[in-house]
Amino acid sequence: METDKKTDTEADGSGGHTREVRRITWIGLFVNVLLSAVKFLVGYLGFSQAVIADAVHSLSDSATDVAVIFGVKFWSAPPDDNHPYGHRRIESLVTTAIGLALVTVALGIVFKALLAMRETHIVQSGWIAIIGPAISILLKETLFRWTIKVGRGVKSSAVIANAWHHRSDAFSSVPALIAVGASVINPQWAFVDHVGALVVSLFILKVAWDIIRPSLMELTDGGASESDREEIEKIASVVDGVEEVHAIRTRKIGPSIYVDLHVLVDPEMSVRRGHDISEEVVRVLIETGPDILDVVVHLEPYEGGGGAPGL
């Protein structure tokens, strides 16, 4: 006997959650375009190649904003005949793409820094060039905190990944800021920019891996953590009428978990009573379990001891 219980959680994305995701991402897109324009202008006026390169980085961030804005429409769609488990894995694909974009940015910073270390900086940067990276650090860190709060609130890995992309932009502006300051003070100190860029690139690569790893686990049918599985077994085991729980299988779909488990009950119990117990297992798991979206319960006879006949 099997009991399958679905919730309306997946429909949330078409309402308030989707609007909230799009709102914060549109703000991020606007900030990225504005920062790019400011950095290009002050970088040009201040003769700073580092700031101009930072402007290109900010402009590249807009691509991930666009990916989230258009992607949320698809991963928030309700289940259909072709996608009975919903479309949540589209979010994982977008998250992975954002992570790979961060890897590309980090490797690009490393490559440019290594090349620039062999060059001689002839033109001294002007103080005006400091405005671009300084504003970028302030705005992108604020945007990071705002975006990650929204991402955690709606439990969206793609939005959280985009938030970390904002922070990576803030950190990548630090070498540009240092470079301008060093160049203004003494043109021979410009090498500080490239050393700092290498350090920042390592941080960005670490963030990218932290973003990509859970998404790859989901795309390869990775299950819930051991602690989550133990919690699922504990919750199901205390339901009245359940003698034993085993064969727990889980599958991650976005931030949520699909659960498949076997419940052992009194073999003399009526079908109706067994069905009621299955429904109760489903209810308590969804209500109190670790972000469980759907549960399939398989009933089996308990051979370890007999109980009173069911109703």
LUMSE-31496 format. One line per 4 residues: number of its first residue (from 1); their letters; for each residue x, y, z of N, C-alpha, C. Coordinates in steps of 0.05 Angstrom, whole numbers, plus 5000, padded with zeros to 4 digits. Layout:
BEGIN
NUM	a	X/Y/Z/X/Y/Z/X/Y/Z | ...
This chain:
BEGIN
1	metd	5017/4976/5000/5000/5000/5000/5018/5025/5000 | 5011/5044/4984/5027/5068/4982/5009/5093/4985 | 5020/5113/4999/5006/5138/5002/5025/5160/4992 | 5015/5176/4973/5031/5197/4962/5017/5224/4969
5	kktd	5032/5242/4980/5020/5267/4989/5036/5290/4977 | 5023/5307/4962/5035/5331/4951/5024/5356/4964 | 5040/5376/4965/5031/5401/4976/5030/5423/4955 | 5021/5446/4963/5019/5468/4943/5044/5486/4945
9	tead	5065/5476/4957/5089/5493/4961/5099/5503/4935 | 5099/5486/4914/5110/5494/4889/5095/5516/4875 | 5071/5520/4884/5055/5542/4872/5062/5569/4883 | 5077/5569/4906/5084/5594/4919/5099/5612/4900
13	gsgg	5116/5600/4883/5134/5616/4866/5118/5634/4847 | 5094/5626/4840/5078/5642/4822/5066/5666/4835 | 5068/5668/4862/5057/5690/4877/5078/5708/4888 | 5076/5711/4915/5094/5730/4929/5123/5724/4926
17	htre	5131/5699/4927/5159/5692/4925/5171/5701/4898 | 5157/5695/4877/5167/5702/4850/5170/5732/4847 | 5150/5747/4857/5151/5776/4856/5175/5787/4872 | 5180/5775/4895/5202/5784/4912/5229/5778/4899
21	vrri	5231/5755/4887/5256/5748/4873/5261/5766/4850 | 5241/5771/4834/5244/5789/4811/5250/5817/4820 | 5238/5826/4841/5242/5853/4851/5271/5858/4859 | 5282/5840/4876/5310/5844/4885/5329/5840/4862
25	twig	5323/5822/4843/5341/5818/4821/5341/5841/4801 | 5317/5853/4797/5316/5877/4780/5332/5900/4792 | 5331/5902/4819/5347/5923/4832/5376/5917/4828 | 5384/5891/4830/5412/5884/4825/5421/5890/4797
29	lfvn	5404/5885/4778/5410/5891/4750/5414/5921/4746 | 5397/5937/4757/5399/5966/4755/5425/5976/4767 | 5432/5965/4791/5456/5974/4804/5481/5966/4788 | 5480/5942/4777/5503/5933/4761/5508/5950/4736
33	vlls	5487/5957/4722/5489/5974/4698/5499/6002/4706 | 5488/6013/4728/5495/6039/4737/5525/6040/4746 | 5533/6019/4761/5561/6018/4770/5580/6016/4746 | 5572/6000/4726/5589/5997/4703/5594/6024/4689
37	avkf	5572/6039/4686/5575/6065/4673/5593/6084/4690 | 5589/6084/4716/5605/6102/4733/5635/6094/4732 | 5640/6068/4734/5668/6058/4733/5682/6064/4707 | 5667/6060/4685/5679/6066/4659/5686/6096/4658
41	lvgy	5668/6113/4667/5673/6142/4666/5697/6151/4683 | 5696/6143/4709/5718/6152/4726/5744/6138/4719 | 5742/6113/4709/5766/6099/4701/5779/6113/4677 | 5763/6122/4659/5773/6136/4635/5785/6163/4643
45	lgfs	5770/6178/4660/5780/6205/4668/5804/6203/4686 | 5806/6181/4702/5828/6178/4720/5851/6161/4710 | 5850/6153/4685/5871/6137/4672/5877/6111/4688 | 5855/6097/4696/5859/6073/4712/5848/6049/4697
49	qavi	5866/6032/4687/5858/6007/4674/5845/5988/4693 | 5853/5988/4718/5842/5970/4738/5812/5976/4742 | 5805/6002/4743/5777/6010/4747/5761/6003/4722 | 5772/6007/4699/5758/6001/4674/5753/5970/4673
53	adav	5773/5954/4681/5769/5925/4682/5747/5918/4702 | 5746/5932/4725/5726/5928/4745/5698/5934/4734 | 5697/5954/4716/5672/5961/4703/5662/5939/4686 | 5680/5926/4672/5672/5903/4655/5662/5880/4673
57	hsls	5674/5876/4696/5665/5856/4715/5636/5861/4724 | 5631/5886/4731/5604/5893/4740/5583/5889/4717 | 5592/5895/4693/5573/5891/4670/5568/5861/4666 | 5588/5845/4670/5584/5816/4667/5565/5805/4688
61	dsat	5564/5818/4711/5545/5809/4732/5516/5811/4723 | 5511/5829/4704/5484/5833/4695/5473/5807/4682 | 5490/5791/4671/5482/5766/4658/5469/5748/4678 | 5480/5746/4702/5468/5728/4722/5441/5739/4732
65	dvav	5439/5766/4734/5413/5778/4741/5392/5771/4721 | 5399/5773/4696/5380/5766/4675/5372/5736/4676 | 5392/5719/4682/5386/5690/4685/5366/5685/4707 | 5368/5698/4729/5350/5694/4752/5322/5705/4745
69	ifgv	5321/5729/4733/5296/5742/4726/5279/5725/4708 | 5292/5713/4687/5277/5697/4669/5274/5668/4678 | 5294/5659/4694/5293/5631/4704/5272/5626/4724 | 5266/5646/4742/5247/5641/4763/5219/5635/4752
73	kfws	5213/5645/4729/5187/5640/4716/5184/5610/4711 | 5206/5597/4703/5204/5569/4695/5207/5550/4719 | 5225/5556/4738/5228/5537/4760/5205/5540/4781 | 5189/5562/4779/5166/5565/4797/5141/5553/4786
77	appd	5142/5544/4761/5118/5533/4749/5109/5508/4763 | 5082/5504/4766/5072/5480/4780/5078/5454/4764 | 5076/5431/4776/5080/5406/4762/5061/5403/4738 | 5070/5388/4718/5052/5382/4695/5057/5353/4687
81	dnhp	5044/5345/4665/5047/5317/4657/5075/5309/4650 | 5090/5327/4639/5118/5321/4631/5138/5325/4654 | 5129/5340/4675/5146/5345/4698/5130/5341/4724 | 5123/5316/4730/5106/5311/4753/5118/5319/4780
85	yghr	5145/5322/4781/5158/5330/4806/5163/5360/4805 | 5152/5375/4786/5156/5403/4785/5181/5410/4768 | 5188/5436/4770/5210/5446/4753/5233/5457/4769 | 5235/5448/4794/5255/5459/4812/5284/5456/4803
89	ries	5289/5436/4787/5317/5432/4779/5327/5452/4759 | 5308/5467/4747/5316/5489/4730/5331/5510/4747 | 5322/5513/4772/5336/5531/4790/5365/5521/4795 | 5368/5495/4798/5395/5484/4802/5413/5489/4778
93	lvtt	5401/5487/4754/5417/5493/4730/5426/5522/4730 | 5407/5540/4737/5414/5569/4738/5435/5573/4759 | 5432/5561/4782/5452/5563/4804/5480/5554/4795 | 5480/5531/4781/5506/5521/4771/5518/5541/4751
97	aigl	5501/5552/4733/5511/5572/4714/5523/5596/4727 | 5510/5605/4749/5521/5628/4764/5548/5621/4776 | 5550/5597/4787/5575/5588/4799/5597/5587/4778 | 5590/5576/4754/5610/5575/4732/5618/5603/4723
101	alvt	5599/5621/4724/5605/5649/4717/5626/5661/4736 | 5622/5654/4762/5642/5663/4782/5669/5651/4777 | 5670/5626/4769/5696/5613/4763/5709/5627/4740 | 5693/5634/4719/5704/5648/4696/5715/5675/4704
105	valg	5700/5690/4721/5710/5716/4731/5736/5713/4746 | 5737/5693/4764/5761/5689/4781/5785/5683/4763 | 5782/5665/4744/5804/5657/4727/5812/5681/4709 | 5793/5697/4701/5799/5721/4686/5816/5741/4702
109	ivfk	5809/5744/4727/5824/5762/4745/5853/5752/4748 | 5856/5725/4752/5882/5713/4755/5899/5718/4729 | 5887/5713/4706/5901/5716/4681/5910/5745/4677 | 5892/5764/4681/5899/5792/4677/5920/5801/4697
113	alla	5918/5792/4722/5937/5800/4742/5965/5790/4735 | 5967/5765/4726/5993/5753/4719/6005/5768/4695 | 5988/5775/4676/5999/5790/4653/6007/5818/4661 | 5991/5830/4678/5997/5858/4685/6023/5860/4702
117	mret	6029/5839/4716/6054/5840/4733/6079/5843/4715 | 6076/5836/4690/6099/5839/4672/6101/5866/4658 | 6080/5882/4662/6078/5908/4649/6088/5931/4667 | 6096/5952/4655/6104/5976/4669/6081/5997/4667
121	hivq	6072/6006/4690/6051/6026/4690/6063/6054/4686 | 6057/6066/4664/6069/6092/4657/6052/6115/4667 | 6027/6114/4661/6009/6136/4668/5999/6133/4697 | 6003/6154/4712/5994/6154/4740/5964/6158/4742
125	sgwi	5951/6143/4758/5922/6145/4760/5914/6170/4776 | 5891/6181/4770/5881/6204/4784/5862/6197/4807 | 5859/6214/4826/5842/6208/4850/5813/6203/4842 | 5804/6215/4820/5776/6211/4812/5769/6182/4808
129	aiig	5789/6166/4800/5785/6138/4794/5777/6122/4819 | 5783/6133/4843/5776/6119/4868/5746/6118/4872 | 5731/6137/4860/5702/6138/4865/5688/6113/4856 | 5696/6102/4833/5683/6078/4822/5684/6054/4841
133	pais	5708/6044/4847/5709/6021/4865/5699/6026/4893 | 5702/6051/4903/5692/6057/4930/5662/6054/4931 | 5648/6066/4911/5619/6064/4910/5611/6035/4906 | 5626/6020/4889/5619/5993/4883/5620/5976/4908
137	illk	5641/5979/4925/5643/5963/4949/5619/5968/4968 | 5612/5993/4971/5590/6001/4988/5563/5990/4978 | 5557/5995/4952/5531/5986/4941/5529/5956/4939 | 5551/5943/4929/5549/5914/4925/5548/5898/4951
141	etlf	5561/5908/4972/5559/5894/4998/5531/5898/5009 | 5519/5922/5006/5491/5926/5014/5472/5908/4998 | 5477/5907/4972/5460/5890/4955/5463/5860/4962 | 5488/5852/4969/5492/5824/4978/5475/5818/5002
145	rwti	5476/5835/5022/5461/5829/5047/5431/5829/5041 | 5421/5846/5025/5393/5848/5018/5384/5823/5002 | 5400/5816/4982/5393/5794/4964/5395/5767/4979 | 5415/5763/4996/5417/5737/5009/5395/5734/5030
149	kvgr	5385/5756/5041/5363/5755/5060/5338/5746/5045 | 5333/5756/5021/5310/5748/5005/5314/5719/4996 | 5338/5711/4987/5343/5684/4978/5338/5664/5000 | 5347/5669/5025/5342/5651/5047/5313/5651/5055
153	gvks	5300/5674/5052/5272/5675/5059/5254/5658/5041 | 5260/5658/5015/5244/5642/4995/5258/5615/4989 | 5281/5610/5002/5295/5585/4999/5302/5580/4970 | 5315/5600/4958/5323/5598/4930/5353/5597/4927
157	savi	5363/5575/4918/5392/5572/4915/5403/5591/4894 | 5387/5596/4873/5396/5614/4852/5399/5643/4862 | 5380/5652/4878/5381/5679/4889/5404/5682/4908 | 5409/5661/4925/5431/5661/4943/5457/5662/4928
161	anaw	5459/5646/4906/5483/5646/4889/5487/5674/4877 | 5466/5687/4869/5468/5713/4857/5478/5734/4878 | 5469/5729/4903/5478/5747/4924/5508/5745/4928 | 5518/5720/4927/5547/5717/4930/5562/5728/4906
165	hhrs	5549/5729/4883/5561/5742/4860/5564/5772/4865 | 5544/5784/4878/5546/5812/4885/5570/5817/4904 | 5573/5799/4924/5595/5802/4942/5622/5798/4928 | 5623/5780/4909/5648/5776/4895/5656/5801/4879
169	dafs	5636/5816/4869/5641/5841/4855/5651/5862/4875 | 5640/5862/4899/5650/5881/4920/5679/5875/4926 | 5686/5849/4930/5713/5842/4936/5732/5847/4913 | 5722/5843/4888/5740/5848/4865/5745/5877/4861
173	svpa	5729/5895/4873/5734/5923/4871/5756/5932/4890 | 5762/5916/4910/5783/5923/4930/5810/5927/4916 | 5819/5907/4899/5845/5912/4886/5846/5937/4869 | 5823/5943/4856/5822/5967/4839/5825/5992/4856
177	liav	5812/5991/4880/5814/6014/4898/5843/6017/4908 | 5855/5995/4916/5883/5995/4925/5902/6004/4903 | 5896/5995/4879/5914/6002/4856/5914/6031/4851 | 5890/6044/4851/5889/6072/4846/5903/6087/4869
181	gasv	5898/6079/4893/5911/6093/4916/5941/6090/4914 | 5951/6066/4909/5979/6061/4907/5992/6077/4884 | 5978/6078/4861/5988/6092/4838/5989/6122/4843 | 5970/6133/4857/5970/6161/4864/5993/6168/4882
185	inpq	5997/6151/4902/6019/6156/4921/6046/6152/4908 | 6048/6129/4895/6074/6123/4882/6069/6103/4859 | 6074/6111/4835/6068/6093/4812/6082/6066/4814 | 6104/6064/4828/6118/6039/4831/6104/6019/4849
189	wafv	6084/6028/4863/6069/6010/4881/6045/5997/4868 | 6042/6001/4842/6019/5990/4828/6017/5959/4829 | 6040/5946/4835/6039/5917/4836/6021/5906/4858 | 6014/5923/4878/5996/5915/4900/5969/5907/4888
193	dhvg	5961/5921/4867/5935/5914/4854/5935/5885/4845 | 5956/5876/4833/5956/5849/4821/5959/5827/4842 | 5974/5833/4864/5975/5813/4886/5948/5810/4899 | 5935/5833/4904/5908/5832/4916/5888/5818/4898
197	alvv	5891/5822/4872/5873/5809/4853/5875/5779/4854 | 5899/5769/4858/5903/5740/4860/5890/5729/4885 | 5893/5744/4907/5881/5735/4932/5850/5734/4930 | 5839/5756/4918/5810/5757/4915/5800/5735/4897
201	slfi	5815/5729/4876/5806/5708/4858/5804/5681/4872 | 5822/5675/4891/5820/5650/4906/5795/5650/4923 | 5788/5673/4934/5763/5674/4950/5739/5669/4932 | 5739/5681/4908/5717/5678/4890/5714/5649/4881
205	lkva	5737/5635/4876/5736/5607/4869/5724/5590/4891 | 5731/5597/4916/5719/5582/4939/5689/5586/4940 | 5680/5611/4937/5651/5617/4937/5637/5602/4914 | 5650/5601/4890/5639/5588/4867/5635/5558/4873
209	wdii	5655/5546/4885/5653/5517/4891/5630/5512/4911 | 5628/5529/4931/5607/5526/4951/5579/5529/4938 | 5577/5544/4917/5552/5548/4903/5546/5524/4885 | 5567/5514/4870/5563/5493/4850/5559/5466/4863
213	rpsl	5573/5460/4884/5573/5433/4896/5546/5423/4903 | 5529/5438/4919/5502/5427/4925/5484/5424/4901 | 5487/5442/4881/5471/5440/4857/5479/5415/4840 | 5504/5409/4839/5513/5385/4825/5503/5360/4840
217	melt	5503/5361/4866/5492/5339/4881/5463/5334/4875 | 5448/5355/4872/5419/5353/4866/5416/5343/4837 | 5431/5353/4819/5428/5345/4791/5436/5316/4786 | 5452/5306/4804/5460/5277/4803/5445/5260/4822
221	dgga	5421/5270/4830/5403/5255/4848/5415/5250/4875 | 5429/5270/4886/5439/5268/4913/5416/5269/4933 | 5419/5255/4955/5398/5255/4976/5403/5275/4998 | 5385/5274/5018/5387/5291/5041/5411/5282/5058
225	sesd	5419/5299/5076/5441/5293/5094/5434/5271/5114 | 5454/5259/5126/5449/5238/5145/5433/5248/5169 | 5438/5272/5178/5422/5283/5201/5393/5286/5193 | 5387/5295/5168/5360/5297/5159/5346/5270/5158
229	reei	5360/5250/5148/5349/5223/5146/5343/5212/5174 | 5361/5217/5193/5356/5208/5221/5332/5223/5232 | 5329/5248/5226/5306/5263/5236/5280/5252/5224 | 5280/5246/5198/5257/5235/5185/5249/5208/5198
233	ekia	5268/5191/5203/5262/5165/5216/5251/5169/5244 | 5262/5188/5259/5253/5193/5286/5224/5203/5286 | 5218/5222/5268/5191/5233/5267/5170/5212/5260 | 5176/5196/5239/5157/5175/5230/5154/5153/5250
237	svvd	5175/5147/5265/5174/5125/5284/5155/5129/5308 | 5150/5155/5315/5134/5160/5339/5104/5163/5332 | 5097/5160/5306/5069/5161/5299/5054/5137/5310 | 5032/5141/5322/5016/5119/5334/5010/5098/5313
241	gvee	5016/5073/5320/5011/5051/5301/5035/5042/5285 | 5056/5059/5285/5080/5052/5270/5099/5035/5287 | 5105/5011/5278/5122/4993/5294/5152/4997/5287 | 5157/5004/5261/5184/5006/5252/5185/5022/5226
245	vhai	5207/5035/5221/5211/5051/5196/5238/5043/5184 | 5238/5037/5158/5264/5031/5145/5262/5038/5116 | 5284/5032/5102/5286/5037/5073/5279/5066/5066 | 5291/5084/5081/5286/5113/5076/5303/5122/5052
249	rtrk	5290/5133/5032/5304/5144/5009/5295/5173/5005 | 5314/5190/4999/5308/5218/4995/5320/5228/4969 | 5309/5250/4960/5318/5263/4936/5315/5293/4939 | 5336/5308/4934/5335/5337/4936/5323/5349/4910
253	igps	5303/5366/4914/5291/5381/4891/5291/5410/4900 | 5310/5426/4889/5314/5453/4899/5321/5452/4928 | 5309/5469/4945/5316/5469/4973/5300/5448/4989 | 5282/5434/4976/5264/5416/4990/5272/5387/4986
257	iyvd	5258/5369/5000/5265/5340/5000/5240/5324/4993 | 5244/5305/4975/5224/5285/4970/5232/5260/4985 | 5213/5247/4999/5218/5225/5017/5203/5200/5008 | 5216/5178/5008/5204/5152/5002/5213/5133/5025
261	lhvl	5194/5121/5040/5201/5105/5063/5181/5082/5067 | 5190/5061/5081/5173/5038/5087/5165/5040/5117 | 5140/5036/5122/5129/5036/5149/5118/5009/5156 | 5127/4997/5178/5117/4970/5186/5095/4974/5207
265	vdpe	5072/4960/5203/5049/4962/5221/5039/4934/5227 | 5020/4932/5246/5008/4907/5254/4996/4893/5229 | 5004/4869/5223/4994/4855/5199/4964/4849/5200 | 4952/4849/5224/4923/4843/5226/4906/4869/5224
269	msvr	4919/4890/5219/4906/4916/5218/4889/4918/5192 | 4867/4933/5193/4850/4937/5170/4864/4955/5150 | 4856/4954/5125/4867/4971/5104/4862/5000/5111 | 4838/5006/5121/4831/5034/5127/4849/5044/5149
273	rghd	4853/5028/5170/4871/5037/5192/4899/5042/5182 | 4909/5023/5165/4935/5027/5154/4938/5052/5137 | 4917/5058/5122/4916/5082/5106/4917/5107/5124 | 4902/5106/5146/4902/5129/5165/4929/5134/5177
277	isee	4943/5112/5183/4970/5115/5195/4989/5127/5174 | 4987/5118/5149/5004/5129/5128/4999/5158/5124 | 4974/5166/5125/4967/5195/5122/4979/5211/5145 | 4978/5199/5169/4989/5214/5192/5019/5216/5190
281	vvrv	5033/5195/5180/5062/5197/5176/5068/5219/5156 | 5053/5220/5135/5058/5241/5115/5054/5269/5127 | 5032/5272/5142/5026/5298/5154/5047/5308/5172 | 5056/5291/5191/5075/5300/5211/5103/5305/5198
285	liet	5110/5290/5178/5135/5294/5164/5136/5321/5150 | 5114/5327/5135/5113/5352/5121/5111/5376/5139 | 5097/5373/5162/5093/5395/5180/5117/5400/5198 | 5131/5379/5206/5153/5382/5225/5180/5372/5215
289	gpdi	5181/5361/5192/5206/5350/5181/5224/5372/5169 | 5248/5364/5160/5267/5383/5149/5261/5392/5120 | 5242/5411/5117/5234/5422/5091/5226/5400/5072 | 5207/5383/5080/5198/5361/5063/5175/5371/5046
293	ldvv	5177/5365/5020/5156/5374/5001/5136/5352/4995 | 5145/5327/4994/5128/5306/4985/5137/5280/4999 | 5118/5262/5005/5125/5237/5019/5110/5214/5006 | 5123/5192/5001/5111/5167/4992/5115/5146/5014
297	vhle	5094/5135/5025/5095/5115/5046/5088/5087/5035 | 5105/5068/5040/5099/5040/5033/5093/5025/5059 | 5069/5013/5060/5061/4997/5084/5071/4969/5082 | 5082/4958/5104/5090/4930/5105/5081/4918/5131
301	pyeg	5076/4892/5132/5069/4879/5157/5092/4876/5176 | 5088/4881/5201/5109/4879/5221/5109/4851/5232 | 5131/4836/5228/5132/4809/5237/5146/4805/5263 | 5154/4827/5276/5168/4825/5301/5150/4820/5325
305	ggga	5124/4822/5322/5105/4818/5344/5078/4826/5336 | 5058/4813/5346/5030/4819/5338/5017/4840/5356 | 5000/4855/5346/4985/4875/5361/4956/4869/5360 | 4941/4886/5372/4912/4883/5372/4901/4888/5344
309	pgl	4881/4873/5335/4870/4878/5309/4860/4906/5305 | 4863/4916/5280/4855/4943/5275/4825/4945/5273 | 4816/4970/5270/4787/4975/5268/4777/4968/5241
